[in-house]
Amino acid sequence: MPNRLQHIIIAAFLSTLHMSPIHRELIVSKSTDIRILKATSHTEHFDYRTPIKFGGRAVTDAVLLHVTVEVETKDGRRAEGFGSMPVGNVWGWPSQKVDMDSSLKVMIEFGHQITRRADEYAGVGHPLEITHDLGEDYATVATEVVEQAGLAEGMPRLAQLVSASPLEAAIHDAYGRALKENSYNLLGPDFANRDIGAYLGKEFGSEFLDQYTLRTPKTSMPIYHLIGALDPLTESDIANRINDGYPETLPEWINADGLTHMKIKLNGDDLQWDVNRVVSIERIAAETQAARGCDQWCYSADFNEKCANVQYILDFLAKVKEQAPAAFDRLQYIEQPTSRDLKANPENCMHEAAKIKPVVIDEALVDFESLLLSREQGYSGVALKACKGHSEALLMGAAAQKFNMFLCVQDLTCPGYSFLHSASLSARIPTVAAIEGNARQYMPAANKGWDERFPGMFNITDGMLDTSLLNGPGLGF
């Protein structure tokens, strides 16, 4: 009969069979390394108070995927972490072959299945290593759930990342809570077993994520407000008021929240409408801001991949500069104007547009390879999203800084916990200047409770968020 020591050795060997090569190399690990004791998931549904037009579709509700993970360090400290994210299938899986109900169901099932994989995972390590290992199962799990559902199309990598992101958040959160420390302060060589060259290549050898993140969050950051294509600008645009106590027109929002940053959703296939929309917004914003004594504000433009080519962007910028030069000057950056499939559309290079304004990759960014390809095709910036996974966002943020690219953090109509997660990411990455957060506009019911616990993050009057609050253990809140 094997003795206890032999049992331990056998169990340790068997556990390595579940690890990727990068993890099996961790022969010498740290006492702070964690193992997953339990991982569970469930969903919650919320209706929007008003729809958002995205990629030609009106989105009216959201399903939140919640994940709870219990971990234990090698030296016996235990804690529970939590992660949450909207299952944004309209954004993560736009399709002509799979209807929205089916893609939503499959993404939810994927999230549940990958959480079960985590529950069964036998490895021990830092969250970066554990999430990397689990990520190697994404394609396999995606194939399984798609086949079970009988769909005519495979699950895109972006949809996989979105569905797995609550799990990644929960693992990083649990790790920090087990060590009673903020997770952003546990990214250096004292905690991680491998430098980020293991994930991003030799150019990043001997570097760790603590070099690309802040030890304390920025004390405050401006909120980026979304002006959707369906959103009324003035009272004359409203057929029937909602009358639920929240602002409804652009002047009402500016005055209520003291807005200085506004993201404009545009069509991308109707140049005159897009130009007129920006011109109208500038006129209305200028009148409203002047009345409250504000002379500094800015915009970003999001075309959600609808532009046919870079010439559309060049024409758009030229016409905006001609018709509303102040709006042109206020435009900070342009977000993913053409197709997310960079390999299939190599002719859609952004070099000429990026000479005028930063052009950031968003939907197309699903791994380091896609970031490198975007640089080749002229993109000059990167839009990070917590919904693509916490580890992925940290690594892509590091790469963007290394390559001196413009950086922003984008939203997925994240409410409550998921908004705080996205905000903490923004507040810990040095070059990110503002936080996008539009659940307060479209899904305020999902912020209930969180707004009482973190009023400085949800009750906005001066256009600024109190990000100093995001300094607790785990992911910071």
N, C-alpha and C positions, 0 to 999 in steps of 0.2 A: 504494500500500500504506500503511495507517495505521502511524504510528510508535508507539513504546512508550507515550508519553504519551497518544496517542489511544486505544490499547487500554485503558489504565487508566480513562480517562474513560467509555468505552463500557461497561466492566464495572461501574463504579460506578452508572451510570444503570440498567443492566439489573437490578442488585441491588435497586434501590428498588422495582421492580415486584413484588417478593416481600414488601414491607413493608406494614404497616397504615398508615393516615393518621398515627397518632401517631408512628410511627417515621420516616416520610418527612420529617417536620418537623425531624428532627435534622440540620439542615444543618451546624451546628457541633458536633462531637462531641469526645471526649476521647481522649488517648493511651492511657488505661486501658480504653477500650471493647474488647470482645472480639468475635471471630467464632468460630463453631463449625467446627472442622476435621473432627471425626469424632464420631459418636454411635452407640452400639451397645447392645443390650439382650439379656438372657437371664433365664430363670426358675429357681427352686429350690423344691423341695417339702419340707414338714415335717409330720409328724403331731403332733397335740396329745397330751400325756400324759393329759389328761382333758378332756371336752367342755365347751364353754360354751353355755349356752342364750341365744339371741339372737332376739328378736322371734318367739318360739314355735318356733324351730328350734334344734337342737343342732348346733353347729359342731365338727368333729373334726379338721380339718387346715387348712393354709394353703399358698398358693403365693406366694413372694416374687418380685417383679419387680425386677431389678437393671438399672441403666443407667449406662454409662460415657460421659463426654463429654470430648473434648479440645478446648481452646480456645487462641486466640492473641490477645494484645492488639495494638492498633494499633502499638505500639512494639516488637513482636516477642517478648514474653514468652509462654512456653507452659506449660501445665499440664493435668493430667487430673483430673477430678472424678468423684465417684461418688454415686449415689442408690439407695435401696432402699425398698420398701414392700410389705406384704402386699396382695394383690389381694382386698380385702374385699368380695366380691360379695354376700354375705348381708346385709351392712350397706348397701352402696352401691346395690344393685339388688334389693330385695325385690320379687317379682312373682308374680301369679297366672297370668300368661300365658307366662312364660319359666322353664324349669326351671333349677336351680342350676348344673348342668354347663354348660349353654349360655351362661348369663350370665358364668360364669367364663371360658370360652373366648373370648367376644367381648371382655371387658375386657382379657384378656391380649393379644389381637390388636390392640386399640386402642392399648395401650401400645407394642407393637412398631411400629405404623404411625406414631404421633406421634413416636416416636424417629427413624424414617426421615425424616420431614418435617424434623426438626431437623438431621439429617445433610445434608440438601439445602439448608438455610436459608442465604441469602446475606447477610443483614443483619449490621450491626455495631452494638453498643450495650452498654448496661448490662444485667445479667440481668433487671431488672424490665421493661425494654423488650422484650427478646428473648422472655421468657416471655409477655408480653402479646400479642405478635405471633403466637406459636405457638398461644396460646389461642384466637385467632380462627378457627383451623382445626378446633377440637375438634368442633363440630357437624357439619361436613362429613365428617370422618373417621368419626365415630360413625355417620352415615347409611350410609356405604360398608360398614363392617364388619357392621352389622346386616343390610343387604340381602344381602351375601355369605353370611351365616349363615342367611338365610331366616326371621328371627324375626318374631313377630307383634306386637312392641312395640319402640318406640324406646329407645335407651340413655339413661338419665337423666343429667342434668348432674352429679349427685353421682358417679355411676360413672365419668364421663369425668374428673373431677378426681382421683379416686383413682388411676386408671390412668396419668394423666400426671404424678402427683406425684414419682415417682422421677427423671424427666427434669428437672423444675424444680429438685429438690435437687442433681442433678449439675451443672447449669449454675451455680448459685450457689456450689457447692463449688469448681468449677474456677476460677471468677473469683477467689475469695479466694486460692486456691493459686497462681494465676498472679502475683498481686500480693504473695504471701507475707504475707498479712494475713488476719485473721478477717473473714469475709463480713459479719458484723453491724456492722463498723466501716467498711463501704464503701457506706453507704446515704444519705450526706449529699450536699450540692450539689457537693462536690469530685469526686464520682464519678458520681452519677445526673445524667442530662441533663434530666430533667423533675421537677418537684415532684409530690407525690401527688395534687394537684388534677387532674392529667391522667387519673387513674384513678377518683377519688372525687368529683370535682366542685369547684366554685369555693369551697365552704366550707373546703376543704383547700389552697387556693392558697397558694403560697410556703412550704408545709410539706414536710418531708422525713422519711423514716422514722427518721433518727437521733434525731429528737425523741421518738420513741415506743419506742425500744429502748435497752438499756444497753450501755456501751462495754466493760464486763467482766461476765462472768456472775456471778450470785449465788454465793456460796461454797458453800452447801449448801441443799438443799430436801428436804422430806419426800416420801416415795413414797406414792401413793394405791393401796391394795391392793383388788382386785376380789373381792367376795363374790358369785359367780354364783348363779343360781336353782337350779342343780343341785349346787352345792358343799356338802359335808357341813359341818355346824357342830360336831358332836360325834362321838365314837366310835360312838355308837348309830346314827348316820346312814350308817355305812359297812358295806355288805354284804361287800365284798371289798377289802382294802387293796391299793394299788398297790405299796407297799414298794419304791420306787425311790430312797429317800434324801431325798425332798422332803417338807415338811409336807403334811398332808392335812386336818386339822381347823382350825377357826378359832383355838382356843387355841394349836395348834402353830405356825401362821403368826405369830400375835402375838408369841409368845416367841422364835421363830427370827429374825424380822426387826425386832423392837421396834416394831411398827406403831402409828402414831398417826392415820392417815387411812385410812378404809375406804369404798369405794363399793359400794352395795347394789343389785344388779339385782333389779327387782320385776316382777310380771306385768302390772299395769295393768288387768286385767279380772277380778280376784278380790280385792275389798277386804279381806276378812277374812284371806286368806292373806298379803297384803302387810303388813298391820298386824302380824299374828302373827310374820312374818319379822323385822321391825324390832325388835319387842319381845324376841324370842328372841336376836337378835344383841346387843342392848344388855345383856341379862342375862348372856350368856356372856362378852362383852367386859369387862363391869364386874368379873366375878369374876377373870378372867385379868389384867386391868390392875392390879387391887388387889393381887394376889399379887406382881406385879413392881414395885409402888410407883409406878405411873403414874396420874395423875388428870386428864390432859388428852388428849382425842382427839376426833375428829369423823367425821361421815358425809356422804356425798352419796347421793341417790336417783335411780336411772335407770330410767324406765319404758319406754324404747325405743318411744315413740309409741303405746303400747297403751291409754292412757286414752281413754275416749269423749269426755270433756269436762272442763272445769276443775272442775266440781262434785266429780268423783272425787278430785281433788287436795285440795280443801278438806275433804272428808270424811276422807280419809287423814290429813291433818295434824291434824285435830281429834281423831281416835281415837288417834293416836300420842301427842299431847300429854296425852290423858286417861290412857292406859294406861302410857306410859313417858315422863314429862316430861323426864327426863335425855336420852333419845334425841332428843326433839324439839329440845331446846336445842343438841344436838351437830350437828344437821342443817345443813350449810353451804349447800346449794343443791339444786335439783331440775332434772333434765336432760330436755329435750324430752319432756314427758309426753303430748302429743297428736300428731296426724298432721303429718308433714313438709310436707304440701301446704297451706301457709298460705292461698293464694288460694282454694282450693276449700273451705276450712273457716273462713271469717271469724268465725263465731260462737264459735270456740274461743279466746277472748281470755283472757289470763293476768293481767289487772290485779289481781283480788282475791287470787289466790294469791301474786303478786309482792309484795303488801303484807306477806305473812307470811314468805316466804323467797325468795331470788333464784331466778328461773326462767330457765334458759339455753336458747338456741336451739342445736341441734346438727345433726341430719340436715337440717333445713330451710335451713341457712345454706350457700348455694352462690354467692352474689355479694353486692354491696353493696345491690342492690335488695331482696333477701330480708332483709338485716339491717334496713333501714329499715322494711320491712313488719312484721317481728317487733316492733320498738319500738312501732309503731302498735297492735299487738295485745296489748301488755302485757308482752312478755318484757323482763326487766331485766338479762339477762346473755348472754354469748356464750361458746360452747365452741369453741376453736380446735383444729384438727387438722393435723398435718404432712401427713397423707394427702390433704388437699384442695389441696396445692400450697404451696410455700414462699412465693412472692410473695403468693398469696391470703391466707395466714395472717398475714403481716406487715401487709398492708393492712387486713384485718378487725380485727386487733389494734389498729392505729392508730385506726380508726373507733370501736371500742368504748371506747377510752380517751378519745377526744374527747367521746363522748356519756356518759361517766361510768357505763358499764355494768360489771357484775360480769364478771370474766374468769377462765377456766380453760382449760387445755390437756388434751384428751382423747386416749386411746390407741386403737389399732386392733389390739391384741395385737401391738405392734411389737417385734420382737426385734433384737438386735445393732445394726447401723448405723441402722436405722429408729428404734429406741428412743433412741439417742444424738441423732439428728436432732430428735425430738420433745422430748427433754429440753433440748437447746440452745435451742429456741424458748421453752420455759418459763422458762429461766434468764436470757433476755435481754429478756423483757417485764416491765416493773416490777411490775405489779399481780397477776401470777400467783403464787399462794402455794405450789403443790404440783405434783408430777409424777405422772401416772398411768402405770403400767407393769406390765402383767400377763402379758407373755410369760414372765417368770421363773416364773409359776405354771403356765401351760398349754403353753408351747413352749420349755422351757429348753434343749433340744438346739440350737436356733438361736442361742443366746447363746454357745455354745462358741467359745473363742478370743477373743471380745470381752471376756469376763469376766476373762481373764488380762491383756489390754492395759489395761483400765479397771476394776480391781477395786472402786474406790470408787463405781462406777456400777452394778455388778451383784451385789456381795457385800454385803448389807445386814444390819446387826445392831442399829442404833439408830433405824431408821425413816427415816434420812436418806441422801441421795445426795450425793456429793462433786462438785458441779457446777463447782467451780473447775477441774476437769480439762478442761472444754469451752472452752478458750481458745486452741486452736491455729489454724493457717491454714485457709481454707475454712470449712466449717460448724462447725469447732472441734474435730475429733477425727480 
